[in-house]
Amino acid sequence: MAGYTRRPEWLKLSPLDPTSLATMRKLTRDLKLHTICEAARCPNRPKCFAEGTAAFMILGDICSRNCTFCAVKCGKPQAPDPQEPGHIVEAVNKLGLQYVVITSVTRDDLPDGGASHFAQTI
């Protein structure tokens, strides 16, 4: 094909382990955890999970706000799960994660906005 230029090496992606996404999904389901990766439908989930990175979303998976730019479900959130901080620790240890990001849905329904739950988790 005339004028065809090969992609530079830095732009090429290596094949990923297909089990990494399944492993993360099973663990998060078993421990009743959520990731912002899944809630926001991030297309890079397999890459991050394969590289040992996760972004856990605490305080449930339902946000108290309805931002038009966000894919996270909105509505009336349930009470925070008091077991969630321990489940985060268990997931991090089981997966041997190198890096962990902890974020949350917005919790306008809680007096402290969820700060005490964040403190317990960290």
C-alpha positions in Angstrom: 0.0 0.0 0.0 1.5 3.3 -1.1 2.3 5.8 1.6 1.7 3.3 4.5 3.8 4.1 7.6 4.3 1.6 10.4 3.1 2.4 13.9 5.9 3.4 16.2 6.8 0.8 18.8 5.6 3.0 21.7 2.1 3.0 20.2 1.8 -0.7 20.0 0.1 -2.6 22.8 1.2 -6.0 24.0 -1.4 -8.7 24.5 -2.8 -8.7 28.0 -3.6 -11.6 30.3 -7.3 -12.2 29.8 -7.7 -13.6 33.3 -6.7 -10.4 35.1 -10.1 -8.7 34.6 -11.9 -11.9 35.5 -9.9 -12.3 38.7 -10.5 -8.7 39.7 -14.2 -8.9 39.0 -14.6 -12.2 41.0 -12.7 -10.8 44.0 -14.6 -7.5 44.0 -17.9 -9.4 43.8 -16.9 -11.8 46.6 -15.9 -9.0 48.9 -18.8 -6.7 47.8 -16.3 -4.0 46.7 -16.6 -1.5 43.8 -14.0 0.0 41.5 -14.4 3.3 39.8 -13.0 1.5 36.8 -16.1 -0.6 36.4 -18.6 2.0 37.6 -17.3 4.5 35.0 -16.9 1.8 32.3 -13.2 2.6 31.8 -11.8 1.0 28.7 -8.4 0.6 30.3 -9.5 -1.9 33.0 -7.7 -4.9 31.7 -4.4 -3.0 31.3 -4.5 -1.6 34.8 -5.6 -4.8 36.5 -2.9 -6.7 34.6 -0.3 -4.2 35.8 -1.4 -4.6 39.4 -3.2 -1.3 39.8 -6.8 -0.8 41.0 -9.0 2.2 41.9 -11.4 1.1 44.6 -14.6 3.1 45.1 -15.7 3.2 48.7 -19.1 4.2 50.3 -21.1 2.1 47.8 -21.7 2.4 44.1 -24.6 4.9 44.1 -23.7 8.6 44.1 -26.0 11.2 45.8 -25.4 13.6 42.9 -26.3 13.3 39.2 -23.4 14.8 37.3 -24.0 14.7 33.5 -20.3 14.0 32.7 -20.2 10.9 35.0 -21.2 7.3 34.3 -21.5 6.3 38.0 -25.1 5.4 39.1 -26.9 8.1 41.0 -29.8 7.8 43.4 -30.4 7.2 47.1 -27.3 5.5 48.5 -27.4 2.7 51.1 -25.7 3.1 54.5 -21.9 2.6 54.3 -20.7 -1.0 54.8 -18.7 -1.1 58.1 -16.9 -4.2 56.7 -15.7 -2.3 53.6 -12.4 -1.0 55.0 -11.3 -4.6 56.0 -12.4 -5.9 52.6 -10.3 -3.3 50.8 -7.2 -4.5 52.8 -8.1 -8.1 52.0 -8.4 -7.4 48.3 -5.1 -5.5 48.2 -3.3 -8.3 50.0 -4.9 -11.1 47.9 -4.1 -9.3 44.6 -0.6 -8.2 45.7 -1.3 -4.8 44.3 1.6 -2.4 44.0 -0.6 0.7 43.8 -4.1 1.4 45.1 -6.2 4.4 44.5 -9.2 4.9 46.8 -12.0 7.2 45.7 -15.6 7.4 46.5 -19.1 8.3 45.3 -20.3 11.7 46.7 -22.2 11.2 49.9 -24.2 14.4 50.5 -26.5 12.2 52.7 -23.8 11.7 55.4 -23.1 14.3 58.0 -19.4 14.2 57.4 -19.7 13.4 53.7 -18.0 10.0 54.3 -14.8 11.4 55.8 -14.8 9.0 58.8 -15.3 6.0 56.4 -12.3 7.2 54.4 -10.2 7.5 57.6 -11.1 4.0 58.6 -10.2 2.7 55.1 -6.8 4.4 54.9 
